[in-house]
């Protein structure tokens, strides 16, 4: 088998940098640290309306027992009218990524 070794120089514009995927993921995660989302933030993030989010993610028992702050989770469920939802961004983002198949897959029995 023949091999050809090539040296290639690719200029990188001054306003850009190359970083590893690991560094990029760490930067993305740090961007969410200490951040709390509202329901509107979550709607924008996953491109779904609050009714869908509540029906598919927040109210089913199998998710609520993991999410509800009163059960050790990272989502504040309003207790009375006028209170707002609050989502710990880092953990919510991780939950959404990890449970994508459960959220969009076949309904679970609660």
C-alpha positions as CSV (number, residue, x, y, z in Angstrom):
1,X,0.0,0.0,0.0
2,X,1.3,3.4,-0.9
3,X,1.0,6.4,1.5
4,X,1.2,10.1,0.8
5,X,2.1,12.4,3.7
6,X,0.8,15.9,3.3
7,X,1.4,19.0,5.4
8,X,-1.5,21.4,5.1
9,X,-1.7,24.9,6.6
10,X,-5.2,26.3,7.2
11,X,-5.4,29.9,8.3
12,X,-7.8,30.5,11.2
13,X,-9.3,34.0,11.3
14,X,-8.3,36.1,14.3
15,X,-11.8,36.2,15.6
16,X,-12.0,32.4,15.9
17,X,-10.3,29.7,17.9
18,X,-10.0,25.9,17.8
19,X,-11.0,24.0,20.9
20,X,-11.6,20.4,21.7
21,X,-15.2,19.0,21.9
22,X,-14.6,18.3,25.6
23,X,-13.6,22.0,26.2
24,X,-16.7,23.1,24.3
25,X,-19.0,20.9,26.3
26,X,-17.4,22.2,29.6
27,X,-17.9,25.8,28.4
28,X,-21.6,25.1,27.6
29,X,-22.1,23.6,30.9
30,X,-20.4,26.5,32.8
31,X,-22.7,28.9,30.9
32,X,-25.7,27.3,32.6
33,X,-24.2,27.1,36.1
34,X,-26.0,29.3,38.6
35,X,-28.7,30.0,36.1
36,X,-32.4,29.4,36.7
37,X,-34.9,29.2,33.8
38,X,-38.5,30.3,33.9
39,X,-41.2,28.4,32.0
40,X,-40.7,30.9,29.1
41,X,-36.9,30.1,29.0
42,X,-37.7,26.3,28.9
43,X,-40.3,26.8,26.2
44,X,-37.7,28.6,24.0
45,X,-35.0,26.0,24.9
46,X,-37.0,23.0,23.7
47,X,-39.3,24.7,21.3
48,X,-42.5,23.4,23.0
49,X,-45.4,25.2,24.7
50,X,-45.9,25.1,28.4
51,X,-49.0,22.9,28.1
52,X,-46.9,20.2,26.3
53,X,-44.1,20.5,28.8
54,X,-46.4,20.1,31.7
55,X,-48.3,17.1,30.1
56,X,-45.2,15.2,28.9
57,X,-42.5,16.2,31.4
58,X,-43.6,17.9,34.6
59,X,-46.8,16.2,35.7
60,X,-46.3,12.5,34.9
61,X,-45.4,10.8,38.2
62,X,-42.4,9.0,36.9
63,X,-40.7,12.3,36.1
64,X,-42.2,14.5,38.9
65,X,-40.7,12.3,41.6
66,X,-37.3,13.1,40.1
67,X,-37.9,16.7,39.2
68,X,-39.9,18.2,42.1
69,X,-37.7,20.3,44.5
70,X,-39.8,19.0,47.4
71,X,-38.7,15.5,46.5
72,X,-35.0,16.5,46.2
73,X,-35.2,17.5,42.5
74,X,-34.3,20.7,40.7
75,X,-37.7,22.1,39.5
76,X,-39.8,24.4,41.7
77,X,-43.5,23.6,41.2
78,X,-45.7,26.6,41.9
79,X,-47.9,25.9,45.0
80,X,-50.5,28.6,44.4
81,X,-51.7,30.9,41.6
82,X,-49.3,33.7,40.8
83,X,-46.1,31.8,41.7
84,X,-43.8,30.9,38.8
85,X,-41.9,27.8,37.8
86,X,-38.2,27.7,38.3
87,X,-35.8,25.3,36.7
88,X,-32.1,24.8,37.7
89,X,-30.7,25.1,34.2
90,X,-27.7,22.7,34.4
91,X,-29.7,19.9,35.9
92,X,-32.7,20.5,33.7
93,X,-30.6,20.5,30.5
94,X,-28.9,17.3,31.6
95,X,-32.3,15.7,32.4
96,X,-33.7,16.7,29.0
97,X,-30.7,15.2,27.2
98,X,-30.6,12.0,29.2
99,X,-34.4,11.4,29.0
100,X,-35.1,12.4,25.4
101,X,-36.2,8.9,24.5
102,X,-38.5,8.7,27.5
103,X,-40.0,12.1,26.8
104,X,-40.7,11.5,23.1
105,X,-41.1,7.7,23.2
106,X,-44.0,5.6,24.2
107,X,-46.0,6.8,27.2
108,X,-44.8,5.3,30.6
109,X,-47.1,3.8,33.1
110,X,-47.1,6.1,36.2
